[in-house]
Amino acid sequence: MKLVILDRDGVINFDSDEYIKSPGEWTPIPGSLEAIARLTQAGFRVVVATNQSGLGRGLFDMAALNAMHNKMHKAVGQMGGRIDAVFFCPHAQDAACTCRKARPGMLLEIGERFNVALAGVPAIGDSLRDLQAASSAGARPMLVLTGKGEQTRKAGGLPAGTEIHKDLAAAALALSA
């Protein structure tokens, strides 16, 4: 099975320092929906792994998160793609959970649920914590320069072997070539 793990905010949709709190605030980055369709059509199972501390902070509730994800699934489906699962960490940054990226717990759970060893599995994100989680889980870290990606690249300290792509469309093209 071919698997790819995507961060959500800053990779699939525009991010906000004020958090994405409702379906109305969830806006796809140009080309991202088509990129997911390309990955789907290339035989990848597409899984989203996202920190959603807005839940733990009380900025939105599960109904709002589900509505955002329903909008995302529908938009991807309209482009001919599919997201097979969405995993999220609801905890605030100060929680001692193992699922919040930069810790690898969420990615390891994805590997267990899909019965896939994560070695070589592309994990695409825009922040250092996405890349650190990928590296710690044994996955293949890929940075996109959308969202916080440009700042992440400039800050340096990327895990060894991190691939850099302009956006999710470019990463999907490289993976499906």
Residue pairs with C-beta under 8 A, 6 or more apart in sequence:
1 45
1 114
1 116
2 42
2 43
2 44
2 45
3 44
3 45
3 47
3 110
3 114
3 116
3 121
4 39
4 44
4 45
4 46
4 47
4 121
4 122
4 123
4 124
4 175
5 47
5 48
5 49
5 107
5 110
5 121
5 122
5 123
5 124
5 134
5 139
6 12
6 36
6 46
6 47
6 48
6 49
6 123
6 124
6 125
6 168
7 48
7 49
7 50
7 101
7 124
7 125
7 126
7 127
7 130
8 48
8 50
8 72
8 86
9 15
9 16
9 20
9 50
9 126
9 147
10 125
10 126
10 127
10 144
10 146
10 147
10 148
10 149
11 29
11 32
11 124
11 125
11 126
11 144
11 146
11 147
11 168
12 28
12 29
12 32
12 33
12 36
12 48
12 72
12 168
13 20
13 26
13 27
13 28
13 29
13 32
13 72
14 20
14 27
14 28
14 29
14 147
15 126
15 147
15 148
16 25
19 54
19 59
19 60
20 26
20 54
20 68
21 54
21 59
21 60
21 64
22 60
22 64
22 67
22 68
23 64
23 67
23 68
23 70
23 71
26 68
26 71
26 72
28 72
28 75
29 146
29 147
29 167
29 168
31 167
31 168
31 169
32 167
32 168
32 169
33 75
33 76
33 78
33 79
33 81
34 79
34 81
34 169
35 167
35 168
35 169
35 171
35 172
35 173
36 46
36 76
36 79
36 81
36 82
36 83
36 168
36 172
37 76
37 79
37 80
37 81
38 81
38 169
38 172
38 173
38 176
39 46
39 81
39 172
39 175
39 176
40 46
40 80
40 81
40 82
41 80
41 81
41 176
42 172
42 175
42 176
44 175
44 176
45 84
45 114
46 81
46 82
46 83
46 84
47 83
47 84
47 85
47 86
47 87
47 110
47 114
48 72
48 83
48 85
48 86
48 87
48 88
49 87
49 88
49 101
49 106
49 107
49 110
49 123
49 133
50 86
50 87
50 88
50 89
51 88
51 89
51 100
51 101
51 129
52 65
52 88
52 89
52 90
53 89
53 90
53 91
53 92
53 93
53 100
54 60
55 61
55 62
55 65
55 88
55 90
56 90
56 91
56 92
56 95
57 92
65 88
69 86
72 83
72 86
73 83
76 82
76 83
85 110
85 113
85 114
87 106
87 109
87 110
88 106
89 97
89 99
89 100
89 101
89 106
91 97
91 99
91 100
93 100
97 103
97 105
98 104
98 105
99 105
99 106
99 109
100 106
101 107
101 125
101 127
101 129
101 130
101 132
101 133
102 128
102 129
102 130
102 132
102 133
102 136
103 133
103 136
104 133
104 136
104 137
106 133
107 118
107 123
107 133
107 134
107 136
107 137
107 139
108 118
108 137
110 116
110 118
111 117
111 118
111 121
111 137
117 138
118 137
118 138
118 139
119 138
119 139
120 139
120 140
121 139
121 140
122 139
122 140
122 142
122 171
122 175
123 130
123 131
123 133
123 134
123 137
123 139
123 140
123 141
123 142
124 130
124 142
124 143
124 144
124 165
124 168
124 171
125 131
125 133
125 134
125 141
125 142
125 143
125 144
126 143
126 144
126 145
126 146
126 147
126 148
126 149
126 152
127 147
127 148
127 149
127 152
128 152
128 155
128 157
128 158
130 141
130 143
131 141
131 143
131 152
131 158
131 159
131 162
132 159
134 140
134 141
134 142
134 159
135 141
135 159
135 160
135 161
135 162
140 161
140 163
141 158
141 159
141 161
141 162
141 163
142 162
142 163
142 164
142 165
142 171
143 149
143 152
143 153
143 158
143 162
143 163
143 164
143 165
144 164
144 165
144 166
144 167
144 168
144 170
144 171
145 153
145 164
145 165
145 166
145 167
146 166
146 167
146 168
152 158
153 164
163 171
163 174
165 171
165 174
